[in-house]
């Protein structure tokens, strides 16, 4: 009876084994690290935000200069001069914080937009490779999802190559 049940299970499972899925893995972190477009995006963002970064750095330098003046000349200043210097420093600090925060938020938003555009291209490249090589399933490597994969099942290099060629 037990042998009959085991034999039935083996026979039922045989078709499942015969139709094995073709699976590939992509290491998205490695793909993004190796993409030449990443450097182009970085240069584009530096150019786009360069003036604002320079403005914030200038303010930071001016604050440092005022602090040095306060330390150096503070003992020689009268109360009105001290008060004026402190107010100027506080005003500059507030403006610096406001501009710095806005710059950081805008830069992060634009970087996210550019990364999303690149992600769409990466996804299209993965889809093209998966269809061409007839993969049934493509998994993302990392975050504990895939512990081991044969090197020939990792298509990360193919994705980078396809995107480097401009496909």
N, C-alpha and C positions, 0 to 999 in steps of 0.2 A: 504494500500500500504506500509506504513512504517512498520506495524506489519509483513507483509509478508517478507520484506527485512531483518528485525531483526531475524525472524525465520530461514531464509536461512543462515544467518551468524552463528547462534547458531548451526545449524545442520552441517555446514561445519567445524566448529571448534571442534565439539565433537570428531572426530577421533584423532585429535591432542592431546587432553587432555587425551584420553584413552591410548595413547602411550607415557607416560612420560619417560623422559630420567633418567637413574640412574647416578647421579653425585657424585663425591668424590672431596675432597680438600686435598692438601698437603702443609704444612707449611715448605718450604725448609730450612728456617733459623733455625727453631727448630730442624729439622732432622739433619742438619750438626752440631748443637751445641751438640746433644746427642750422636753422633756416637763415638764408642770406637776407630775407626780407626783414628779419628782426633788426638788423643793423640799419637798414634803410628807414624803418619806422623810428628808431632811436634818433637818427640824424634829423629826420623830418620834425620830430617833436622838439628837439633842441633848437632848431631854427625857428619854429613856431613860437616857442616860449622864451627865446633868448633875451629879448628886450625886457620882459617882465622879470626874469631871473636876475639880470644885471641891475635892474631898478631895486629889487629887494636886497641884493648884495650891497649896493651903494648905501642903502638905508642902514644896513647892519654895520657897515664901516663907519658911517657918520655917528651911530650910537656909540661905537667903541671909542671914537675920537672924543666925543663929549664926556664919556666916562673918564677917559684919561685926563682931560682938561679939569674935570671936577677933582680928581685925586691930586693932580699936580698943582693947580691954582686955587683950590678950595679955601685954603687958609688965608689967602690974600684977597679974597672976594668979600664984598660987603653983603649984607643980607638980601638986598634987592637983586644983586647979580646971582647969588646962590639960588634964590627963588626962581628967577628967570631961567637959569640953566636947568633946574629940576623940572620945571614945566615943559621946557623944550624937549628934554629927554623923555618925559612921560608921553608927550604928544607923539614924538617920533616912534616910541615903543608901541603905542596903540596902532598907529598907521602901519608900522612894520608887521605887527601881528595880523592885522586885517588883510593886508596885501599878501602876506605869506600864506595865510590860510586859503584865500581865494585862489592863489596860484597853485597851491598843492591840490585843491579840489578840482580845478580845471585841468591840470596836468593828468591827474588820475583818471578823470572822466575821458579825456581824449585818448589816453593810453588804452583804456578799456575798449573804446570804440575801435581803435586800430587792431587790438588783439582779437576782437570779435570778427572783424573782416578777415583776418588771417585764419581764424578758426574755421570760417566757412570754406576757405580755400583748402585747408587741411582736410576737412570732412569730405569735400568733393574728390580730392586726390585719393583718400582712403576708399571711397565708394568705387572710383574708377578701377583701382588696383584689385579690390575685392571682386568686382564683376569680371575683370579680365582674367584673374587667376582662379575664378570660381570658388571663392571662399563662401561657406554657408554662414559663418559667424566671425566677427572681428571683435575682440575684447580689448579693453584698455589695460595696459600693464601699469602696475603701481597701486599704492594704497591697499596692498594686501589682496587685491582681487586675483592676481595671477602670481603664483609662487614659482613655478617653473614653466619654461617654454623652450622647445627645441629652437636653435638659432634659425633654421629655415622657415619657421612659422612666424617669426618676428618680421613684420613688414615695415618697420620704422624707417629703415634705410631707403626702401623703395619710395616711401612717402616724401622724404627729404629730397631724394633725387628728382622725383616728379615735380616738386615745387621749385627746385633749383633751376630746372629747365623751363619753368614758366608754364607748365601745364595746368 
